[in-house]
Amino acid sequence: MTDFTHLDKDGRVRMVDVGDKTETRRTAIAVGKISMEKDTLDRIMDAKVKKGNVLEAARIAGVMAAKKTSDLIPMCHPLNITHARIDFSFDTKHQAIDIEAEVSLTGKTGVEMEALTAVSIAALTIYDMCKSYDKAMKISDIHLRSKSGGKSGTYTAK
């Protein structure tokens, strides 16, 4: 395991200095899911949720979250994100919605945290809009699927 880059020589927390890094095209894809009762999934699929279009609200929330990640996670750098995409797919066999977020930019640091935050907030938005129907919804399996760019190169989850 490598040394923790967010600690200085005295063990104090710090934001990593990326000033001397080379700008490269960086992309991250994160995924997750929210499971629910069949009736709740049917309501979302049929656009019959009282609060409105669940997936479009969650899509907007996910994009907004990607842009605000540095306000939420203490050592994240504020980034000039140039692309954010949130997609949903229905998994009727498991009564779930799969969420995928892709975030990219050309910069000195990666966008993994932004993609993970986008998925998390999209899932929480779905929960919020549907909790009156189903308080037992479960958010799970949020993880980085892949990333590219930067000194560490490409990563793909196994």
Protein Blocks (a to p, Z undefined) as FASTA:
>chain_A
ZZdfkbcfkopacdddfklpccddddddddddddddfklmmmmmnopafkbpfklmmmmm
mmmmmmmmmmmmmklccdddfbdcddddddfknopaddddddddddfbdcklmmmmmmmm
mmmmmmmmmmmmommbccehiacfbdcedjklpaddZZ
